[in-house]
Amino acid sequence: MFQNLQKSHMSFETVFDHIIKFMRLSPRGNYRLMIGTDSQVHPSSTIFITGIVIQNAGKGAWACIRKEIVPRRMLQIHERISKETSLTEEIASLFTKERKDALINIVLPFIYQGASFTMEGHIDIGSGMRNKTRIFVEEMVSRIESMGIEPKIKPNSFVASHYANRYTK
């Protein structure tokens, strides 16, 4: 189940309907559908939050999260990053070809007037020398690319590193 500040207990169908309605408000928009997951280790569990954000560049966004609790402390960084990526892949896979086509068809009549639609997978890893997750960048980026969506890492993976992160505490 998904939730946001306005509504809880949303099915994926409800989430998808919200995305459709949001895009139909302004079909000439520049849309980014972004999915990303972050995690936080707690005393007896690890909390994973996956965020879905549909953004119309410069004109607002609609977002929601899904929470998953693993009843143990996942202290190995590779295991946690891999699980985060898997949860992002799982949600991205719900956007079937038919669903993606439905979203693209909203902006398609306005492509020559500047409308656009992209889909991104945000991964909470970075390639900087001080970032301990840098050794996993190639592996996780390849996984997201293999789904046909554009991978984003820090500092451009704000759905994972900022939006989802705020709900892991």
C-alpha positions, 0 to 999 in steps of 0.5 A, a space after each residue: 500500500 502507498 500513502 502520502 500526506 493527503 491519503 493513506 492505504 492507496 493501491 497501485 491502481 489509485 496511485 496510477 490514477 493520480 499520476 494520470 490526473 496530474 498529467 492531464 491537468 497540463 498535457 503540454 508539460 515536461 514530466 519526469 516520473 521518478 522512483 527511488 528507495 532509501 533505507 535506515 537501520 533501526 535498533 531491531 529492524 531496517 526500514 525501506 521507503 520507496 518514493 514515486 514522484 511525478 514532476 511537471 518541471 517548474 509547475 509542481 509535483 505529486 508524490 507518494 511512498 511505500 514503506 517496507 520493514 525488514 525485521 532485522 538490522 541490515 548492516 551490510 551496505 551491499 545488501 542494503 543498497 541491493 534491496 533498495 535497488 530491488 524495491 525501486 525495480 519492483 515499483 518500476 515494473 508495475 509501470 507496464 508497457 501499457 501503463 507507460 504508453 498511457 502516460 506517453 499518450 497524454 503528452 504525445 499530441 504536444 511533443 512538437 510544442 515542447 511536451 516531454 515524458 521521462 522515467 527515472 530510477 533514483 539510486 541512493 549511491 554516489 561515485 565520489 571518492 569519499 562515498 563508500 557506495 561508489 564501488 556499487 555504482 556500475 552494478 546498480 546503474 546497470 540494473 536500472 538501465 536493464 529495465 529501460 529507465 534512466 538511472 540517476 545517482 547522487 547528487 541527482 537521485 533526490 527521490 531516494 536521497 531526499 524524499 524517501 530519506 525523510 520518511 526512513 527516520 
